[in-house]
């Protein structure tokens, strides 16, 4: 069993021209490898791979290692790379682009957090460029990380990229030194509105405004205070439409980078008692909902941010919050560590709210993939055992399992849940309770039929429904056989047509599970109807009325489910749930 910080992701490429798609995230290495092999067996032109994902608390990211590959599209060990290294950033000015700044943020995250600055501050504050140059180990480590990542997708070596990146960084630091020698041109005591109007009117606007914002942020104590200042800047925009759009864009760019760091985000949102509460508040802020219960104790700055998102402002910051939502959903931590049923309900609520709020900033497909991974973790044997621990009867255990289905995302997850249901139905505990438990046998039989009906109405894959339906039916047959229920009816002293009607009522009134239970009742009724006694009663005075009742009961009997095509469910029963 993998620990809670490790899971295994299965990716599928259906044919050579297709894209790699995440199929499932599983806790067990063997389950993931078996699933990859089964997928390729069903798709001869396809390929699959299994990646081991390990959560790193320090960096707040997953480290990925491919552990299994099958099919034509497997990775191979490359030969020695001799190609020329190239970078999208050619000059120091190129480092100010959004993609380059994101790379800086990821590569220098620990150092930036210690200094409590964002990448834009680093690029437009010469003192911070000098400070980074003095931290040689941090800088070299960052260059090494970027070089390795670039080399993996090119024919140039890591060393070639290190050399190219080092030259670019040295030129950027030298440029910062030259900028530091220039005299300040912008008024320091002016309001943000006045400052922006002046810079916009004089030209060379972007670089000057960024330098001015970075200079003002340098006086703030910590990232959270800087984020608050940027919200204040956004409240103090010029009236002129062009200057207003220009100032709003730059304030938004700085704020989005601040929000990419946990230190700033957590202070803006406020402390949460668990990951579930944190994601709830993140979702409320993203959706611009200030009245949701999760915002009751939220700080004023969280409400300010939500208000601006509701007004379709700060698009870069909203995109960053969307990224943080997805990042939180993918974390291995539980939403509600003390209550798995509450966690399941919360996951469903969040999924509905986020899908409703998704759009340009939040891709619905990315949400589905994130909730699929989280759903897989909710189906670990430990989580399922916790969900069932207080159930009073096997019937309640099965009810709880079926209630989980509405809150799960991903076909494979629903197939896995179905295996839990089948295992529970076949366990000795369940068989003993349903066959010989408290109350009348027909009451337990009706309970079983109701649970079967609920399973068939769910969104399980068809093959899983058929497997579960058969398991319910098998247990129903055991109840009928061990308690001799049909024999008691057929051997009674009632008229033959009344006995036939009694058997058909069991099937028509949903007391019997679909399948052999109903078929047996119907066959016994037909034998009574065609017997000598039954024919004689049919010719009696009240015979036509009884026959009409029998026809009505037959019309109400629901046919047993049948497979529309051959299907197979090969997922093993999760360990620890066998009787």
C-alpha positions, 0 to 999 in steps of 0.5 A: 500500500502506498502512503497518503502522499503517493499515488499512481496516475495512468495515462492513455494515448488511444492512437499515435496521433492522439494526445496523452489523457489521464484515465485514472489515479490509483493508490496501488502500484499493481492496480495502476499497472494492471489497468494500463495493461488492460487498456492497451489490450483493448486498444492495439494502436494505443499506448499507456504509461503509469507515473508515480506522483510523490507529494513534496510538502516543502515545495508544495508540488508533486515529483513525477517518475514514470514506472511502467510503459506499454504500447508503441509510444514508450519512452526511450533513453536518448543518445548523447545530445549534441544539438544547439540550445535555444531559449525563447528569451533572448534579451533581459527585457524578454524575462519580463514576459508572462511565461518567463516570469512564471518560470522565474517564480517556479525556479526561484520560489524558495528564495522569492518567498524568503525575500517576500517579493514576486518575480516582477519586483525582482526584475524591476528592483535593482537591489533585489537583482544584486541580492540574488546575484549574491546568493550564488547557490540559489541562483545556480540551483534555479538555472540548473532546474530550468536547464534540465527541464529544457533539455528534456524536450530538445536535442541540446544537453543540460550543460549547453542550456546552463551556459546559455541561461547563465549568460542571459542572467548575467546580462539581466543583472548588469542591466539592473545595475545600470538602471540603479544609477539612473535618477528617479523621475517619478514623484514618490508622494503622488497617489497611484492615480496621479502617478499613473496619469503622469507616466501614461502621458509621458510615454515609456509607460510599462517599464516606468510604471512597473519600476514605480510599483516595485519601488512602492512595494519595497516599503511594505512589510511582507507579501500580504501587505503588498497584496493589500497595497495592490488592491488599494492601487486598483481602487485608485485608477485614473478616469481616462479609459486608456490610462485606467486600463493600463494601470489596472493591467499592471496592478493586476499583474503584480497582484497575481504574482503575489497570490501565487505564494502561499504566504500572501494567499493564506493571509488574504483568505484567512486561516482555515481549519482544514483543506476543505474549508480552504478550497470552499473559500477559494471557490467563493472568492473565485466565483465572486460570492461574498454571501456563501457561508465559507465567507462568514469569517473571511478577512476584508481583503478576501471580500474585496477580491471576490467583489472585483472578480464579480465585477469582471476585474483583475483577470490575471489574479482570477486566473491565479486563483483558478490555478490555486483551486486546481492545485488544492484539489490535486493535493493528497490531503483530505478535505475533512480528515475526521469525516469521510462522508462529510468530505464526499458531500463537500466534494460534490458541492465544490464540483457543482459550484466550480463547474458553474463558475468555470470558463476562460479562467477555469477549464471544465476538463481540468476540473473533471480530471482533478475531481477524478483524482480526488474521487480515487483517493476517497475509494481507498480501503481506509476511507471506505472502511471509515465511511462504513464504521458506524453503520448499524446493519449490512443494509445501511453499509450498502446504502452508504456505498451507493450514496457515494456514487453521486459524489464520484467523478470518473468511470473507473472510480464508479466501477471500483465503487461497484466492486465494493458493493458486490464484495459487501453483498457476497460477504458472510456478514451480509448473507447471514443478516439478509437470510436470517436477520431480524424481522420478516424475510419479505421485509429484508427481501424488499430492502434488497430489491430497493437497494438494487433499484437504487444501484440501477438508477445510478450513473454506474457504467452499464457493465457495473450495473449488470454485475451489481444487479446479479449480486443483489439477485443472488442474495435474493435467491438465497433469502427465498431458498433458505426461508422457503418463501415460494414453497409456503405460498404454493403449498397453502390452502388458498385457491390456485389463482389466488396463490398465483396472484400472491406470487406475481404481487411480490414481483410487481410491487418491487418486493423481489429483486430483478432477475431470477427471483422474479423469474422464479415467482413468475414461472411458479405462478404460470404453473399454478395458472395452467394447472387443472385446479387453475383452469377450473377456477378460471372457468368459475363465475369469478374466474374472468375477474381473477384472470384480468387481475393476473394480466395486470400484475404481469404487465407491471413486472419490470424485466430484468436488465440485460447487457447491450454488448459483451462487457467485462469488469476486471478490477479486483475487489479492494483489499481488506473488504472481503468477508 
